[in-house]
Protein backbone atom coordinates (compact mmCIF):
# COMPACT_ATOMS: atom_id res chain seq x y z
CA UNK A 1 0.00 0.00 0.00
CA UNK A 2 1.49 3.35 -1.00
CA UNK A 3 1.36 6.21 1.45
CA UNK A 4 -0.80 9.16 0.56
CA UNK A 5 1.06 12.40 -0.18
CA UNK A 6 -0.20 13.90 3.08
CA UNK A 7 1.36 11.05 5.09
CA UNK A 8 4.85 12.17 6.02
CA UNK A 9 5.35 10.24 9.26
CA UNK A 10 4.28 6.88 10.70
CA UNK A 11 2.00 8.82 13.04
CA UNK A 12 0.28 10.37 10.01
CA UNK A 13 -0.22 6.91 8.51
CA UNK A 14 -1.56 5.53 11.80
CA UNK A 15 -3.91 8.47 12.42
CA UNK A 16 -5.27 8.29 8.86
CA UNK A 17 -5.90 4.54 9.15
CA UNK A 18 -7.79 5.11 12.41
CA UNK A 19 -9.94 7.76 10.71
CA UNK A 20 -10.53 5.71 7.58
CA UNK A 21 -11.09 2.28 9.16
CA UNK A 22 -12.34 3.33 12.63
CA UNK A 23 -14.69 0.45 13.46
CA UNK A 24 -12.82 -2.25 11.53
CA UNK A 25 -10.72 -4.83 13.34
CA UNK A 26 -7.09 -3.75 13.61
CA UNK A 27 -5.48 -6.25 15.97
CA UNK A 28 -6.40 -9.32 17.95
CA UNK A 29 -4.67 -11.73 20.29
CA UNK A 30 -5.65 -14.89 22.09
CA UNK A 31 -5.05 -14.58 25.83
CA UNK A 32 -5.88 -17.45 28.19
CA UNK A 33 -8.00 -19.04 25.47
CA UNK A 34 -10.06 -15.90 24.86
CA UNK A 35 -9.64 -13.66 21.82
CA UNK A 36 -9.12 -9.97 22.61
CA UNK A 37 -9.45 -7.46 19.81
CA UNK A 38 -9.28 -3.75 19.10
CA UNK A 39 -10.66 -1.66 16.27
CA UNK A 40 -8.51 0.92 14.54
CA UNK A 41 -10.12 3.66 16.65
CA UNK A 42 -9.48 1.79 19.90
CA UNK A 43 -5.93 0.96 18.82
CA UNK A 44 -5.21 4.63 18.06
CA UNK A 45 -6.80 5.82 21.33
CA UNK A 46 -4.69 3.38 23.36
CA UNK A 47 -1.52 4.43 21.55
CA UNK A 48 -2.33 8.10 22.23
CA UNK A 49 -2.92 7.27 25.91
CA UNK A 50 0.53 5.66 26.10
CA UNK A 51 2.04 8.74 24.44
CA UNK A 52 0.30 11.09 26.86
CA UNK A 53 1.46 8.94 29.77
CA UNK A 54 5.07 9.14 28.59
CA UNK A 55 4.70 12.89 28.09
CA UNK A 56 3.36 13.29 31.64
CA UNK A 57 6.49 11.48 32.87
CA UNK A 58 8.66 14.08 31.14
CA UNK A 59 9.53 12.20 27.94
CA UNK A 60 10.03 14.71 25.14
CA UNK A 61 10.57 14.60 21.39
CA UNK A 62 14.03 13.23 20.70
CA UNK A 63 14.28 11.25 23.96
CA UNK A 64 14.93 7.54 23.69
CA UNK A 65 12.67 5.03 25.41
CA UNK A 66 13.29 1.30 25.50
CA UNK A 67 11.04 -1.67 26.15
CA UNK A 68 12.27 -4.62 28.22
CA UNK A 69 9.63 -7.32 28.07
CA UNK A 70 8.53 -10.58 26.53
CA UNK A 71 6.61 -10.26 23.25
CA UNK A 72 3.26 -8.66 24.06
CA UNK A 73 0.35 -7.08 22.25
CA UNK A 74 0.88 -3.92 24.34
CA UNK A 75 4.13 -3.22 22.48
CA UNK A 76 2.03 -2.13 19.54
CA UNK A 77 0.60 0.73 21.58
CA UNK A 78 4.03 2.24 22.07
NORLINCOR-V104947 format. One record per residue. PSI is psi in degrees with one decimal (none if undefined). Layout:
# NORLINCOR-V104947
psi = (PSI:PSI)
This chain:
# NORLINCOR-V104947
psi = (125.7:143.3:146.9:158.2:-28.7:-8.2:101.1:-22.7:166.2:-34.0:-39.7:-45.3:-47.6:-48.0:-44.0:-37.7:-39.9:-39.1:-43.2:-38.9:22.0:-59.0:1.3:153.1:129.2:-46.2:153.5:153.6:142.4:122.0:120.3:38.8:0.7:130.2:130.7:138.4:164.8:138.8:171.8:-39.7:-45.5:-42.7:-48.2:-42.6:-42.1:-40.5:-40.3:-38.9:-40.3:-44.9:-43.2:-36.4:-44.2:-41.3:-42.5:-21.5:-1.4:3.5:130.3:166.0:131.6:-19.4:153.5:138.6:136.5:159.3:126.1:101.9:164.5:166.9:129.8:150.9:-35.2:-21.9:-36.3:-26.7:-16.4:none)
